[in-house]
Amino acid sequence: SKTYDTWVVENGILIGAMNRLLASSTDFKFTYSEHPDFGPFLETVNGLAGKQEEHTYWQLLSQTSGDEPKPLVVGIGCYQPKKDERIILKFTSWDQNEEGQCVSSQ
């Protein structure tokens, strides 16, 4: 796992911090697609792509001062990082339970 430092203006969104990092780092890359209703969806990080047919995606997590990481409930186009917050981009797989609901298999 790699760690990167970046910043975002007050009330700025996560994709802004990621774009700032993209512009300033030679070894951080990401791509996203634009959904007409839900906005940007993170597709790849450093060349590794989530794939629906393989049940993989990039999970967004937040961690503050030693607490356990918590999943974000919104995406990169809506989330507003807080001061000293650590954002984790975790490549994750998922399965479906017997009811057909998606569950993280981590």
C-alpha positions, 0 to 999 in steps of 0.5 A: 500500500502507498501513502500520499499527502495532499490537501483540499480547500475548506468545504472542497470535495475529494475529487478536488484533492485527488486531482491536485495529487494527480497534478503534483505526483508522478506515481499517483493516477486515477480515472473515473466515469461520470454517471448522469445521476450520481456524478463521478464514479472511481474506476481505476487507481494506479492502473488497477481497475474495478470490474463488475464481472470480477466483483471488484471495486475501489472502496472509499474509507475514512479514518481519523486519529486512530479510529477504525476506518469507516466506509464513506456513504458518498463518492469522490464527487460529494465527499468533503474531507476534514482536517487531518482525515485519512482517506483510504482507497481500498481495492475490494471484492464483493459477493451476493448473499442468498437474497441477491444483495451485495456484500463486501467480502474483504 
